[in-house]
Amino acid sequence: MKRLAPVAHAAALLLAFSLAACSKQESATPAAAPAPTAATTTAPTAEVASAPPVQAANDEGKAVYNKTCALCHAAGVAGAPKPGDKADWAPRIAQGNDTLYKHAIEGFTGSKGAMPARGGGASLSDEQVKAAVDHMVAQSR
């Protein structure tokens, strides 16, 4: 019986975090995009044309992460990889986005821990879950 105590405690902790994430009723909404500015009539310079493209901010992914995913990922609960931990994320990123999305949406139990479906946020859409995955991956490359 004493051998099962750590497993039972871990399961209870995972359940508590999952239920806490499920209880959140707020949905993440992206910030309003800034109004477009008037086009200029000057041609772009070679310097501007050769600049690398700027990746758009993933505001929705960040909001979903902060409201739901951070409950486990910020502290590494149940083996959740912490955003920015390149060593822990590298093998997961190597599996490809489709696998990451599938595990995040459907849930997954692996050798390092468990991922509840939709991070425990049952009301999250597939797009919101994918945006949160993209947010964490971008921090971990």
VOPAGU-2260 file (C-alpha; in pm, 1 decimal, decimal comma):
REM VOPAGU-2260
SITE   aa  ch    i         X         Y         Z
SITE  MET   A    0       0,0       0,0       0,0
SITE  LYS   A    1     286,8     236,4      80,4
SITE  ARG   A    2     426,0     177,3    -269,1
SITE  LEU   A    3     108,9     313,3    -428,6
SITE  ALA   A    4     103,4     630,9    -219,9
SITE  PRO   A    5     338,2     834,3    -449,1
SITE  VAL   A    6     142,5     724,1    -756,5
SITE  ALA   A    7    -187,0     813,5    -590,9
SITE  HIS   A    8     -50,9    1155,1    -486,7
SITE  ALA   A    9      71,6    1225,6    -840,6
SITE  ALA   A   10    -261,9    1118,1    -989,4
SITE  ALA   A   11    -451,6    1337,0    -742,5
SITE  LEU   A   12    -229,3    1633,9    -825,1
SITE  LEU   A   13    -278,1    1585,2   -1200,2
SITE  LEU   A   14    -653,6    1555,3   -1150,8
SITE  ALA   A   15    -661,6    1872,2    -939,9
SITE  PHE   A   16    -472,8    2071,4   -1202,3
SITE  SER   A   17    -691,0    1932,4   -1480,3
SITE  LEU   A   18   -1008,7    2025,2   -1297,0
SITE  ALA   A   19    -873,4    2369,1   -1219,6
SITE  ALA   A   20    -800,3    2424,2   -1587,7
SITE  CYS   A   21   -1147,9    2296,8   -1682,6
SITE  SER   A   22   -1316,8    2541,3   -1449,4
SITE  LYS   A   23   -1189,6    2840,7   -1640,5
SITE  GLN   A   24   -1479,8    2972,3   -1847,9
SITE  GLU   A   25   -1296,3    3256,4   -2017,1
SITE  SER   A   26   -1199,9    3205,8   -2377,7
SITE  ALA   A   27    -882,1    3350,6   -2514,8
SITE  THR   A   28    -945,1    3616,5   -2774,2
SITE  PRO   A   29    -677,0    3766,0   -2987,8
SITE  ALA   A   30    -595,7    4131,1   -2940,5
SITE  ALA   A   31    -741,4    4365,0   -3197,9
SITE  ALA   A   32    -511,4    4418,7   -3492,0
SITE  PRO   A   33    -385,5    4771,7   -3540,0
SITE  ALA   A   34    -546,8    4970,3   -3817,0
SITE  PRO   A   35    -353,0    4961,4   -4143,5
SITE  THR   A   36    -161,8    5273,6   -4232,6
SITE  ALA   A   37    -173,2    5451,3   -4565,1
SITE  ALA   A   38      59,0    5302,4   -4825,7
SITE  THR   A   39     363,6    5503,9   -4911,8
SITE  THR   A   40     454,7    5581,2   -5269,7
SITE  THR   A   41     827,4    5528,1   -5226,3
SITE  ALA   A   42     984,6    5205,6   -5340,5
SITE  PRO   A   43    1139,4    4984,0   -5072,0
SITE  THR   A   44    1513,3    5010,1   -5039,1
SITE  ALA   A   45    1745,5    4715,3   -5079,3
SITE  GLU   A   46    1808,3    4721,9   -4703,9
SITE  VAL   A   47    1438,2    4679,3   -4623,3
SITE  ALA   A   48    1390,5    4415,8   -4891,6
SITE  SER   A   49    1674,6    4201,7   -4755,7
SITE  ALA   A   50    1563,0    4219,3   -4393,4
SITE  PRO   A   51    1437,5    3885,9   -4256,3
SITE  PRO   A   52    1060,9    3861,4   -4215,0
SITE  VAL   A   53     935,0    3946,8   -3868,8
SITE  GLN   A   54     725,4    3672,1   -3709,9
SITE  ALA   A   55     386,1    3797,1   -3597,4
SITE  ALA   A   56     321,4    3786,0   -3225,8
SITE  ASN   A   57     115,8    3489,0   -3111,6
SITE  ASP   A   58    -110,6    3677,5   -2870,7
SITE  GLU   A   59    -378,2    3407,6   -2866,4
SITE  GLY   A   60    -124,2    3133,8   -2790,9
SITE  LYS   A   61      28,4    3339,3   -2511,2
SITE  ALA   A   62    -315,1    3409,9   -2359,3
SITE  VAL   A   63    -416,4    3041,4   -2370,1
SITE  TYR   A   64     -79,6    2940,9   -2223,3
SITE  ASN   A   65    -115,7    3191,0   -1937,2
SITE  LYS   A   66    -474,2    3087,6   -1855,3
SITE  THR   A   67    -450,2    2709,7   -1894,3
SITE  CYS   A   68    -114,7    2560,2   -1989,2
SITE  ALA   A   69     101,7    2742,8   -1736,0
SITE  LEU   A   70     -70,6    2554,7   -1453,2
SITE  CYS   A   71     147,0    2254,2   -1538,6
SITE  HIS   A   72     410,4    2372,2   -1787,0
SITE  ALA   A   73     547,4    2662,1   -1581,8
SITE  ALA   A   74     642,2    2426,9   -1296,2
SITE  GLY   A   75     696,3    2105,1   -1492,7
SITE  VAL   A   76     406,2    1924,2   -1321,3
SITE  ALA   A   77     359,2    1558,1   -1425,6
SITE  GLY   A   78     657,8    1579,9   -1660,7
SITE  ALA   A   79     526,7    1881,7   -1854,6
SITE  PRO   A   80     819,1    2041,6   -2041,0
SITE  LYS   A   81     884,0    2398,8   -1931,7
SITE  PRO   A   82     879,3    2656,3   -2213,3
SITE  GLY   A   83    1236,4    2758,0   -2290,1
SITE  ASP   A   84    1387,3    2424,9   -2177,2
SITE  LYS   A   85    1550,5    2340,2   -2508,9
SITE  ALA   A   86    1682,2    2000,4   -2394,0
SITE  ASP   A   87    1338,4    1884,1   -2281,1
SITE  TRP   A   88    1156,5    2023,8   -2584,4
SITE  ALA   A   89    1404,5    1914,9   -2856,0
SITE  PRO   A   90    1285,6    1551,9   -2887,3
SITE  ARG   A   91     924,0    1666,9   -2883,3
SITE  ILE   A   92     982,9    1935,6   -3148,4
SITE  ALA   A   93    1165,8    1676,7   -3360,8
SITE  GLN   A   94     840,5    1475,2   -3381,7
SITE  GLY   A   95     682,2    1759,0   -3578,6
SITE  ASN   A   96     395,3    1998,6   -3520,9
SITE  ASP   A   97     126,3    1750,3   -3624,2
SITE  THR   A   98     231,0    1511,6   -3344,8
SITE  LEU   A   99     257,3    1793,8   -3091,0
SITE  TYR   A  100     -88,7    1919,6   -3186,8
SITE  LYS   A  101    -238,3    1568,6   -3168,8
SITE  HIS   A  102     -92,5    1503,8   -2822,1
SITE  ALA   A  103    -208,6    1842,8   -2695,4
SITE  ILE   A  104    -560,9    1806,8   -2836,8
SITE  GLU   A  105    -625,0    1437,6   -2766,7
SITE  GLY   A  106    -404,3    1390,7   -2460,6
SITE  PHE   A  107     -98,9    1167,6   -2426,0
SITE  THR   A  108      76,0     949,3   -2171,2
SITE  GLY   A  109     446,0     892,4   -2228,9
SITE  SER   A  110     755,2     786,7   -2040,4
SITE  LYS   A  111     808,8    1137,1   -1898,3
SITE  GLY   A  112     452,7    1206,1   -1788,5
SITE  ALA   A  113      95,5    1272,7   -1894,2
SITE  MET   A  114     -72,6    1543,4   -2099,5
SITE  PRO   A  115    -448,5    1576,8   -2043,7
SITE  ALA   A  116    -658,6    1643,6   -2352,8
SITE  ARG   A  117    -663,6    2016,2   -2432,6
SITE  GLY   A  118    -444,3    2071,4   -2126,8
SITE  GLY   A  119    -754,5    2016,4   -1917,9
SITE  GLY   A  120    -928,5    2311,5   -2085,2
SITE  ALA   A  121   -1220,0    2124,3   -2242,6
SITE  SER   A  122   -1371,4    2444,6   -2382,9
SITE  LEU   A  123   -1058,8    2530,3   -2585,9
SITE  SER   A  124   -1088,2    2500,7   -2963,4
SITE  ASP   A  125    -833,2    2308,4   -3169,8
SITE  GLU   A  126    -702,1    2642,0   -3299,6
SITE  GLN   A  127    -649,4    2777,0   -2947,9
SITE  VAL   A  128    -463,3    2461,1   -2841,0
SITE  LYS   A  129    -244,4    2478,9   -3153,1
SITE  ALA   A  130    -168,5    2846,5   -3086,7
SITE  ALA   A  131     -59,1    2761,3   -2731,4
SITE  VAL   A  132     163,6    2479,2   -2861,6
SITE  ASP   A  133     315,2    2719,1   -3116,5
SITE  HIS   A  134     379,3    2971,2   -2836,6
SITE  MET   A  135     564,9    2717,5   -2623,1
SITE  VAL   A  136     761,2    2575,9   -2917,0
SITE  ALA   A  137     870,8    2924,9   -3024,3
SITE  GLN   A  138    1012,5    2982,0   -2676,0
SITE  SER   A  139    1189,6    2646,8   -2679,1
SITE  ARG   A  140    1372,6    2635,7   -3013,7
